[in-house]
Every structure is written in structure tokens, then in C-alpha cells.
Amino acid sequence: MREHDVLCFGETMAMFVAEQAGDLAQVGAFSKRIAGADSNVAIGLARLGFAVRWLSRVGDDSLGRFVLASLRREGLDCGSVEIDAGCPTGFQLKSRCDDGSDPAVEYFRAGSAASRMSTALLSPTLLKARHLHATGIPPALSSSCRALSHALIDSMRAAKRTVSFDPNLRPSLWPDQPSMVREINALAVKAQWVLPGLEEGRLLTGQRTPADIAAFYLDQGVEHVVIKLGDTGAYYRNQREAGQVAAVPVAKVVDTVGAGDAFAVGVVSALLEGRALVEAVARGNWCGSRAVQSRGDMEGLPSRSELQAHELRRSA
């Protein structure tokens, strides 16, 4: 059996996307998809040819079956996903925006099967992956999910694996901001690669500039810090180099949801291939630019052949 390249974990929800713009209360038709920042990254890496194991829980219901079938179609190994007969699969409603603005999203995830993830899911098989990608969403779901996040990162670091961490802040899931900052930073400083957005970095560190935000994490042992700057690109820094890579221009922004996840796919995939940090950031910017031009959270994630074609054009 092929050893897994990457382990990802978190909650995948069913998503009902409005077919027309306007208030969700007035929308009569929705299309069914899946959503979840952690699984977006898992899917993106699988599309680029990485062997990805997905760790999660779903309800023993139709939405859970839909989520699992969707993830398997994308090539994820879902053998570590538990099915919960007592808790439902979470779902969300998402509005349609045709002007490039952020869509309205309503979540129905309280008490979901995924929120019951715990350290009981740990197994030696999981630690065979050579890389772990984690975000700040699972630790916000419950104390047991938070314990699992710490245990996975600690175990992978002890096994000499690499770990990337995207804060992906969800303030509404935390009791208060100080708790969120404390808990997210406790996880972030355990990772080698940290990928915050600029406003996230400011909130988490109390610093204002990308350089100072990066220094906050580098001083605590993080190897690479990459900060998303929106339409101006991304800043990167480690102990040897620092710089900024310009964003990839797009003709029209269709949907911004999932752009940060696509960026993570680009950066993490390139670093796993041994690329230089500046090259990884450039790939992240390109993947993010594809995401904002497509409707849906992960529909714009590229295949390996699309990535290769882009990088050939870029080098020509």
C-alpha cells in the first residue's frame, strides 16, 4: 500500500448554495455541495497527486453519506473517518453573490458528529504520513477536538514529520477573543510552517507589519511564516530570507470563499516537493487566484496537469 504523503483532519459539511442572488430567506432553489476549509486543502493536495488521508467523523445520515462519497471521488483515503449513529452531519447555507463580495453563510453544525472528534481517533497508521496540515477550526469546535489537534501535532513532530498550520480564525466558535488567541497561538508555535492572513496575524500577535508578525512566530521556533495580503500578494519570512510576491491579477472576482485554502494548497505542495519558499508563495498566489474566479469553495483547485501547464508558461 502506498504510504500517505499528507494527513488532514477536520469537519466537512454539506453545503446548500443558493441558485440566485438575494436574501437566503427568499431563495427557493439550492445546489448541494461540500464545504470545509480542512477538506478543501486535502482535496487540493489530492488533485496535485499527493496521497492524502482524511480524518473526521460524519453522522449516520444521508448528508454523511453524501460527504463521504464526495471526498472519495476526490481521491481522499477516508478509511479513518468514523460514522456516528447518534450525532448529525453538519451543514451550511451559502448565498450567491455576483459582484465578488463575500457571500452570507449560515452554519448548522452545533453538536455535529465532527465536533465529537477526540484523541480516541489516534492510531499509529495516521503517523505514517510524512506531513500534517492543521487549521484553527477543529480546536474551535470542542475541547475534545482541541485535544486531538494538540495530540496530532505533538505526535507528528515527535515522529520527525513536518506540520503546517493555517489559523483560519472562526471567532463565532470561540467563547471570547482572548481564548481564541491563546489557544490558536499554542498550536501555531508547534508547527514548522504557519500561514496566517494579515488581519489574523495582527489579531493573534498584536503586531501590525508582516515582518513583525512573522518575527513573533519565528522567535518561537517556527521555520517559515507566510502571510496572505489579499490582492497585493503574500509576504514570506524565515531566518534566512524575507520578501513579498505580487498577487496574480484576475479579470473578475467571483467568489472569495476558499481562496485561503487554495493558497495553502499551493504553498504546502511546493514545500513538500522541496521548492524554495519564494516559489511556494508564488504557487500559493496562483492557486488562490484560481479559487476567486470560480463559484464554490474548492471547484477552482487545479489538477497536476493544470499546474504543470501554468509553471511551464511561467518559465518560458
Stockholm file with secondary structure:
# STOCKHOLM 1.0

chainA/1-316         MREHDVLCFGETMAMFVAEQAGDLAQVGAFSKRIAGADSNVAIGLARLGFAVRWLSRVGDDSLGRFVLASLRREGLDCGSVEIDAGCPTGFQLKSRCDDGSDPAVEYFRAGSAASRMSTALLSPTLLKARHLHATGIPPALSSSCRALSHALIDSMRAAKRTVSFDPNLRPSLWPDQPSMVREINALAVKAQWVLPGLEEGRLLTGQRTPADIAAFYLDQGVEHVVIKLGDTGAYYRNQREAGQVAAVPVAKVVDTVGAGDAFAVGVVSALLEGRALVEAVARGNWCGSRAVQSRGDMEGLPSRSELQAHELRRSA
#=GR chainA/1-316 SS CCCCSEEEESCCEEEEEEEEESCGGGCCCEEEEEECHHHHHHHHHHHTTCCEEEECEEESSHHHHHHHHHHHHTTCBCTTCEEESSSCCCEEEEEECSSSCCCCEEEECTTCSGGGCCGGGCCTTGGGSSEEEEESSHHHHCHHHHHHHHHHHHHHHHTTCEEEEECCCCGGGSSCHHHHHHHHHHHHTTSSEECCBHHHHHHHHSCCSHHHHHHHHHTTTCSEEEEECGGGCEEEECSSCEEEECCCCCSCCCCCTTHHHHHHHHHHHHHHTTCCHHHHHHHHHHHHHHHTTSSSSSTTCCCHHHHHHHHHHHHC
#=GC SS_cons         CCCCSEEEESCCEEEEEEEEESCGGGCCCEEEEEECHHHHHHHHHHHTTCCEEEECEEESSHHHHHHHHHHHHTTCBCTTCEEESSSCCCEEEEEECSSSCCCCEEEECTTCSGGGCCGGGCCTTGGGSSEEEEESSHHHHCHHHHHHHHHHHHHHHHTTCEEEEECCCCGGGSSCHHHHHHHHHHHHTTSSEECCBHHHHHHHHSCCSHHHHHHHHHTTTCSEEEEECGGGCEEEECSSCEEEECCCCCSCCCCCTTHHHHHHHHHHHHHHTTCCHHHHHHHHHHHHHHHTTSSSSSTTCCCHHHHHHHHHHHHC
//
